[in-house]
């Protein structure tokens, strides 16, 4: 559950940053205009974003339980789930103002970022596990040698 909460906060932050950048590009405003004190993000919008990211990360937690020998199938399942949740979110909270593609683009960018950062973390975890196994083997061989 800790991983779901950490990923929820990370994806919410990434989504906020991407939304600000895309909003700046689409509206033609500079980032300094967005940093103006009069320019604020609605608490209601932030809570919606946090909620949808929690639902997505909770769903991804369960889709990770599904294992297939085809990695592409797993990625498509994750992305399909994420995009479906975002489109449902957009419809419920009336966020789809002719820009459905924006949800899809943001979902793909954030999923790719999280996928690659998790891949790096997983590689480090595998390395640490292998080192632990080597240390255990070494200790066992020393203990067996002493017992003999």
Steps between C-alpha positions, in 0.01 A plus 500: 500500500795729568612463139151592377503819710851599393418437133174693538682805631770471233253468214286784637805726510605394149145556370486848656831598345399363157161670518666833584745466212230395252268775625778752448558378145132483403399830662813677382586627846841504658585307813539828687129567433419168666719583798312823558314503833166551328549184295407203719410137462163413644511278807205313352701429183803392702289257706345362181848448357623337820195272506531388140871432549421292808245295302749453217785394728274268698386341174859470377588330828249230411598482132860433610367175647414394143810348347543416138797381303426790264622827651321701232168349610565610860592852387191526280283376789646765731469779244151393399386498862659839564347662192158349575506637856610843374225513238238394757640763739481762226140411425390495866667827598431669165869541419468380139458827317598369158847398613478126558835464327655705781404234756647229279827689444541579870422138593763367259765750613446438871474122457824498299678706764377276783578185300861601438560623855356176636711301254813669633388438859421135422844452347659639818281271713606197296864600540461530880320165520775332298765651729310371805482152348874503431573608859273226636670237282838620619395482868354151451816375335710644785272343762510163321879516481526576876257220591698244303 
